[in-house]
Amino acid sequence: MSTQAATASPDLDPAALAHRMTEAGVRALPVVDADGSLVGIVTYRDLLRVLPADKPSPGSRADEPVQSGNRSVRGRRGEGGTGATGCP
């Protein structure tokens, strides 16, 4: 028995991609065309480059800590190109 892998289509916007990654619990998605052929891959780092820093992705809560393994990050990306609160 196998499980259908989470994928993305080439026409999804960055916010929808972020939501799909969050729902699937993954940090990267293969991008497939209508025939199911692989045309690329998109990662969470790709999305960090294109999503506005002051606008959280759908379904997220910017003021709550985000758990990643055994690490926790709190807050939004700040002005001046900083990452998580207090990190350059």
C-alpha positions, -999 to 999 in steps of 0.1 A, spaced: 0 0 0 13 35 -9 4 70 0 0 97 -27 29 122 -24 22 159 -20 30 178 -52 25 212 -67 14 224 -101 34 251 -120 6 276 -117 3 277 -79 12 311 -63 38 312 -35 11 316 -7 -7 285 -19 26 266 -21 34 276 15 0 264 26 4 231 8 38 225 24 24 233 58 -5 210 54 17 182 41 44 187 68 72 190 42 99 215 34 99 209 -3 74 199 -30 80 184 -64 64 204 -92 46 183 -118 28 191 -150 -7 179 -160 8 146 -173 25 140 -139 60 146 -153 85 163 -129 93 199 -140 110 211 -109 111 214 -71 102 242 -48 116 245 -12 106 266 18 138 286 12 125 295 -23 93 308 -7 112 329 19 128 348 -10 95 357 -26 68 359 1 64 394 17 82 395 51 53 413 68 25 389 56 24 354 71 13 325 49 -23 313 50 -31 293 82 -1 306 101 0 326 132 29 350 132 28 357 169 30 321 180 63 301 181 70 278 152 84 244 161 111 229 139 125 197 153 138 207 187 141 244 179 115 272 183 113 305 165 90 333 176 79 364 157 80 377 121 108 386 99 117 422 107 128 451 87 163 455 74 166 419 61 166 402 94 153 366 98 135 354 129 134 379 158 169 388 168 186 369 140 205 386 111 
